[in-house]
Amino acid sequence: MDGKRYSGFAMILHWLIAIAVIVNWRVAEAAEHATEAESREIMGTHMSIGVTILVLILLRLAWRLMHPPPPIASHVSGWERMLAKSVHIAFYVLLVDVYSGEVVDVIYDFFW
């Protein structure tokens, strides 16, 4: 990384997570319009995708800790910098929260 852009690996993880979240949302929507038996099967797929998303998110966070992001452009005002960082943190917190719930559901279903 030349310090002005995110690394290629970080960008790939970003887009994989973004696409997977959208696909997972659409899979869950499909389950709402399916029969009960079909819905259970679809939700199994939904949970599998969710666990995969969580792994990708944790990988992305680990990568980010080892490879700091590029600096925000110098012309960006202080409040915009703070807002950008706050929104970025909020997205990570929400994604980890939502998808860690998927893992809890999978573990619960497996053991009980």
Secondary structure, DSSP 8 states (H G I E B T S, - for coil): --SSS--HHHHHHHHHHHHHHHHHHHHHHHHHTS-HHHHHHHHHHHHHHHHHHHHHHHHHHHHHHHS------TTS-HHHHHHHHHHHHHHHHHHHHHHHHHHHHHHHHHH-
